[in-house]
Amino acid sequence: MASPAPRPIPLAVALDGPPAAPRRFDAAGHLRLVRLAERGTLDFVTLGDTFGRPGPDALAVLSRVAPATTRIGLVPTVTTTHTEPFHVATSIATLDWVSGGRAGWQPDVSLTAAEAALFGRRPAPAPEAAWREAGEVAEVAARLWDSWEDDAEIRDRASGRFIDRDKLHYADYSGEFFAVRGPSTVPRPPQGRPPVVLDATGTGPGGATVRQVAAAHADVALVRAQDPATASAARDDLRARARALGRDPDRLLVLASVAIELYASGDAVALAELIGDWYTDGAADGFHLRPADPARDLGLLVDGTVPVLQHRCLLRRFYPGATLREHLGLPRPANRHARAREVQR
């Protein structure tokens, strides 16, 4: 009997280099890169952001990209410090609707006095507090997305009823940093809850807190690593933390986040061999590649590395599903209120 084909490797790419666009505030350069990544059947792209840099925010850019692409996942960085979780939740839900279920989001924090001064609302927080707050934002967002059951919309013109009020719920969250009642003003996203992608490298200030937040809330954890041993140790640590919190560790994908520079087809083949070796050794569940220059490296990745991985049956040749959760093999979460009602019956 023939052995089963290996599971396709989750593969994502960061587009954080200088955009290949004629104007700084034009999304055309990012759109070209995302379409190129989609041609390579990559699972998703990430786009970084901070309050301190010029230009449009990552969420706005990928919202522009969404209607002009069809399958690839779109994961903007969303800074949770100095923002309200209600606005975070509605913005990500809107991206999920606009993209047809392809949104994810990467929570990040703001720790500088200069960025705090842009808002003038409070001083810059300590790293541990900022990441605990980010974890609360992730929890609040999930509760707000669940505040609408999937079939809460009626849209019955004859009766004039738009919503089944019995299927609209309050979030009723009260934590260390926020008290949010809800419900959301946006219906439940197509994916139920867009996946949380979190950089859980955990080597900087507040590193242990970052790992704990990832173990509690992330669907995908990114770990920056230069060797398979580092990636494997981080994966084991995150899975153990998730298990201790009562989560199924198999529901947390740990991707090795690797910096790359590609100058010729030989580099692209070598990268495919590295990915295959690390994956075979169990160092990571997949890979998040960080090109030094996306405008240069992404073409070689798609036309050089991807075909080698596809030839070895390590990467898909087409998208079998439509949503980011389907790409990653993550189930669509049940609505907590609908599930509670089923349990009571």
N, C-alpha and C positions, 0 to 999 in steps of 0.2 A: 504494500500500500504506500502511495506517495505521501511524503510528509506535508503537512499543511503549509501554505504560504505564510511567511512572517507578516505580522501586523504592520501596516504602513507607519513610518516614523512621523510623529507630529513635527512639523517644520514651520518656523515663523522667521520673520526678518524685521529688523528695526530700520526705520527710515529717518533716523535722527541727524543725518549728515546735511550738508547744504543742499537745499532743493534745487533741482535743475529747472528753474523757471526764470523768465525774463524779469519778473518783478517780485520783490520780497513778499508782497501781500497777495500774490496770485497763487491759487491752488493747482494750477496746471502742471507744474513740475511734480508735485506729489501724486497727482492723478496718473501721470505717465508711469511713475514707478509702481504704483499699486496695480495698475493694469498689467505691467510686466510680471510682478509677483503672482498675479492671478493666472497668467499664462503658464507659470511654472507649477500651478496647483498647490501653492503654499497654503497652510492652514489660516494664517493671519499675519497682518502687519501691525507693528506698534509704532506709535508716533509720540515722542517725548514732548514735554512742555514744562515751563516754570513761569511764575508770575513776573520774573525779572527780565525775560528776553523780549525783544521786539517781534512784531508780526502777529498774525492771527493765532488763536489757541488751537490746540490739536483737535479738540472736539469739533470746532467749527470747520477745520480743514477736512476731516473725515466725513462730516455731514455733507459737505460738498461732493466728496468722492463717492459716497454711497449710491446715489442714483445712477452714476456712470459706470458702476461695476455690478457684477451679478452673483459671485460666489464667495470671494475671499473674505475672511473675517477682518473687522476693523476695530482696533484697540487703541484708543487715545489715552494718554496720561491725563488724569483728572486730579488736581491738587485739592485735597480735602481741608487743608488749613485755611482759615479765613473765609470759608464758603459754608453755605447751609446745606445739610444733607437732603432737604426737600428739593432744592434746585439741582443737586447732583443726580438724584434719582429720576426726576422728570426729564433732564437733559439726556441721560443715557437711555431711558425708555424711548425717547423720541428718535434717537439714533437707531435703536433696534427696529422701530417701526419703519423708518425711512429706508433702512438697508434690507428689510425683509427677514430679520432675525440673524443678522451677522455681526452684531455689536458685542464687544467686550469692553472692559475698562480697567485701567491700571492706576489704582490709588497711589498717590505720592503725598509728601508733606513739604511744607515750607518752613525753613528754620532760620532764615536770615532777618536781621533787623531792617534791611533795606526793603525786603518784600513786605514785611509787616507795616512799614511806613506808607506803602502804597494804599493801604486800607485804613490805617489810623484807628483801628478798632481795638487792638490789644497788642502787647509786645509779642515778639517771637517766642514760641513755646520751647521747652526742653525737648530733645528728641524722643524720649520715652513717652512723654505726655502726648506729643504730636501723633505718634504711631498708635497709642491707645485710642486717641480721638478718631484716627482713620479707621480703626476696627469698628468703632461705633457707627461711623458713617456707612460702612459696608452692611452692618446689621440693620440700620434704619432703612437703607435703600431696599434691602430684601423684603422688609416688612411693608414698605410702601408699595412695592410691586405686587405683593400679595394682597393688598387692600382691595383690589378688584379681582373677583373670581373671573375665570376665563370666559364664562358666558354671562357676565354681568350686563353687557350691552344687549338691549332688546331691539332698538331702532324700529319700533312698531308705529308707523304713521297713523294707522287707523285709530289706535288708542291714545296716541300722543305720548307714549312711554318710550323713553330713550334708555333708561337704566332700570334694572331690577334692584331696588334698594336693599333687598334682603341679601344680595350678593356683593354689596359694597360695605367695607369694614374699616374701622379705625385701626391705626397702627398701635396707638397707645404705648409708646416707648418712652421710658424714663431711665437715663443712665448717668454716667459721670459727667458728660459734657452736653448732652442734648435731652430735651423732652419734646417729642414729636407726636402729635395726635393724628394727623392725616384726615381722611384718606388722600391718596394721590389724585392729581387732576388729570392724569394720563392713564388710559386703560393698561392692564397688565401687558408687558411686552410679549412679542411673539415667542421668545425663548423662555418665558416665565420669569427667569432671572438671568440677565446677560452675565456671562462668566467674568469672575474677578481674576485678573492676571496681576500678580504682585511680585516685584523684585525682592526675593527673600535671601539675597546673598548674606546679609546680616553681619558685615565686617565693620561697618561704621558705627557712629554713636547710636545707641538704642538698638543695636543689632539683635539682641536676644528678644526684644519686644517685637521687632519686625518678623522674626521667625514665628513667634507665637501668634501674631495677627494672621500670617499666611496660613499657619496650621488650622486656625479657627475659621477663616473666611475665604481663602483663595480656592479657586477651581484649578488654576494653573500657577505654579511658583517658578520663577526664573532664578537661576543660581549662576552667577558669573564664575567661570572656572577655566583654568589653563591646562588642567590635566584630569584624567578620568577619576583618579582617587579622590580629589577634592569634590568633584561633582557627586560621586557615589556617597561620600560621607554626608554631604548636605542632604541628599535625597533620603538617606536612612534617618537622619535627624528629623526632617520634616514629617516623614511618614510616622515616626514614633510619636511626635507631638500631636499629630492629627488623631492617632489611635487613642492617646491618653485623653483627648477631648471628646471621645465618643464618636468620632467620624470614621467612616470607612476609608482607610488610607489609599485604596485603589481609586477613590473619587478625587484624589489630589494628584494632578500630573506635575512632575518636576522636570523642567526643561533646562538643560545646560545652556547658558547664555555665553556664546563664544565670539570674541572679536576676530574679524577676518579681513584680510587684504588680498585681493585677487588681481593679478597682473597678466596672466596668460592661461591657456587651456590646461596646462600642467598643474597649476595651482588649484583649478577647479576639480580636477580628478583627485588630487591629494586630499582636498576637503571632503570629498565623497568617501574616501577610504577612512578618514578620521571619524566621520559621522557613523559609518558602518561599524567600525571597531568599538567605539565607545558604547554604541547601542547594544551590540552583541555581548559586551562585557557587563551590561546592566548598570552602566554609570548614570544613565538618565532615561526618562521616558520619551524624550524628544529633544529638539534643539531650537534655540532662539539665536539667530545669527545677527551680529552687529557689524555691518560693513563700515570700514573706515570712510569710504566714499560710495554711497549708494548708487550714484549716477554711473560710476565705473564698475563697481563690484556686482551689482545686481544682475546685469546682463550676463556676466560670466557664470554667476550662480545658476541662473535659469537655463542657460544654453549649454553649460558644461557640467556642473555638479548634479543638477536635477536628472538629466538623462542617465547618468551612471547609476544613481540611486534607483531610478525606475527600472533599469535593466536588471538590477539585482533584487527586484521586487521589494524594495524597502520604502518606496514612495509611490503614492497613487498616480495614475495617469489621467484621472478625471475626478471631479467632485461627485461622490455618490449621493450626498445630501445637499440641503440648501442652507442650513443654519450653522453657525460656528460651533454650537454644542454637538451637532451631528458630525462635523469634521473631526472633532476631538474625541468622539466616543463618549461624551458626557450626557447622561439622561436629562430630560427636561424636568425640573423640580415640580412636584405637585404643589398646588396652592394649599397653604397651611389651613385656611378656613374651610375649604372644601374637604380636605382630608379629615379635619376634626369632626365635621358633620357626618362623614361616612363612618367614622369610628363610633359615634353616638347611636347610629342606627342598629 
